[in-house]
Structure formats: C-alpha cells, structure tokens
Amino acid sequence: MAASYTASVTVRLKPGVLDPEAETTKRALERLDFELEELRSVDRFEIDLDADSPEAAAERADAMAQRLLANPTIHDYTVAVEPTEGPS
C-alpha cells in the first residue's frame, strides 16, 4: 500500500564552481557588519509523492534530481525523505 512522503532535494554547486549570488550576498552581509567566513547558495525542492516505501520515494526523487533538478557537471545534491503527516 502506498504512503505519502515528502522528499527534500538539496542542490549545491560543486566546490570550485563560481557562486555569484552567494558572493554578492556575502559582500552585502559584510557591509552590514556581519562577520562570516564563507557563504554558499543552495536550492531546495520539496516534493510530495506517494510511494510503497521511503526507499522507493527516495529513488523517484533521485531520478528527478538526475534528470532535471541538478546539473551533474556543476551540482552535487542530496535527497532526504520523511513521511507526510496527515491524510493523503
């Protein structure tokens, strides 16, 4: 029987890939007197889906990341799955 899950896919630029959004934000924070060593931007996608198991939900979310959400040349990504609370 299928259950409802929320898969979170977090997409980050690989080390060494320029991150102009993070650099601009870092400079702005420093102008506001915030001290920080490094800042990175990430994209996070939350996907609600039905699957037979958490592993099956993770496999589907991983396939989505590989095919569309992340560019394997410049991105790394992680997938985390949790049961969705409440009725589906």
N, C-alpha and C positions, 0 to 999 in steps of 0.2 A: 504494500500500500504506500502510495506517495505521500510525502510530508512536505511542508513548506519550510524553505530555508532562505536566509539572506547571505549571499556571497559578497564579500568585500574584496575588490581587486585594487591594489595599490600599485600605481605605475610611477617609477622613478627613472630619472636619467642615469645612465651608467656613469661611473667615475670617469672624469676626464672630458665628458661632453659638456660644452658650454651651456650655462643656465642663465640667460639674460634676465628673465623675470626675477629669479632669486637674487641676482646681483643688484638689480635696481632696488628691490625691496630692502636688501641688506644695507645699502647706502642710505636709504631713507630712514631706516631704524637707527643707524649710527648718527645721523644728523639730529635725531630726537634724543640723543644721549643714551641710547641702549647699547650696551656692550655685548657683542656676540662674536664667536669665533667663525662660525660658518652658518649658512642658510641654504636650504635646498627646497625647491618646489616639487610637489607631488600631485598627482591626480588620483582621486579615489572614486571608484564606481561601486555603488551598492546595487546588487541585482537580486530581486525577489524571484524565486523559482520553486517549482515542485520537483522533487526527485525521490527515488526509492531509498536513498541513504545520504549521509553527509558526504561520503566519498564520491557518489555519483554527482551530487551538486557541485563539488569542487572540480570534478573532471569537466563538467559543462562550462563552468566559469573559466577554467584554464583554457579551454578551447576558444572561448570568446576573446580572452586576452591575447592568445596567439594569433587569432585571425583578424582582430580589429583594434582592440583597446591598447595594445602595446606594439611598438616597432622594435623587433628584436635586435636591430642594428644599434639603436641608441638607448633602448629602455631595458630595465630589469623590472620584474613585477612579482608580487606575492598575492596569494589567494587565501582567504580565511572564510570559513563557513560556520554559521550559527543557526540553530533552529529559529524559525519565526514564531513569536508568541501569538496566541490567539487563534481564532478560526481562520481557515484559508478560504 
